[in-house]
């Protein structure tokens, strides 16, 4: 034990330097991975602003997500849906030119996923729309966001909502596949 104490006292400066490096590295990693900017969703192939479309222009969610009230999945907008308006509105904007490229090449727009559920969960949008659960309850105030924030839904979020609304909690029959 005396030799260990002697080792500590002889190498105090080196040990303090190593400890400081470890603490600073941990703090850097924590700040880097937990800052608000990392909670923004992925960049999309076409810079799309929900703030402009759903907020300023007050376009209904159902216009771009046409299957939300009749399917398990809400549907993602096809490039033809974008060009329905943008064939005439700011048609020469660089982002709109990307839409034209996707349309002319016959390539579906490779939209990137923003909202995530565990693989074993089967979420039915149709049921929730019919029960008049507002989109904002799960997706947030998208009409205020240019770029949607990523979100990974967890069971606690769903259970809390079901309890508040008096909805069934029979997980294996309704949600888990």
Secondary structure as GFF3:
##gff-version 3
##sequence-region A 1 177
A	DSSP	alpha_helix	2	10	.	.	.	ID=ss1
A	DSSP	alpha_helix	12	34	.	.	.	ID=ss2
A	DSSP	three_ten_helix	36	39	.	.	.	ID=ss3
A	DSSP	alpha_helix	50	50	.	.	.	ID=ss4
A	DSSP	pi_helix	51	56	.	.	.	ID=ss5
A	DSSP	alpha_helix	61	64	.	.	.	ID=ss6
A	DSSP	alpha_helix	79	86	.	.	.	ID=ss7
A	DSSP	alpha_helix	94	105	.	.	.	ID=ss8
A	DSSP	beta_strand	115	116	.	.	.	ID=ss9
A	DSSP	alpha_helix	125	130	.	.	.	ID=ss10
A	DSSP	alpha_helix	135	139	.	.	.	ID=ss11
A	DSSP	three_ten_helix	142	144	.	.	.	ID=ss12
A	DSSP	beta_strand	151	152	.	.	.	ID=ss13
A	DSSP	alpha_helix	155	165	.	.	.	ID=ss14
A	DSSP	alpha_helix	171	174	.	.	.	ID=ss15
###
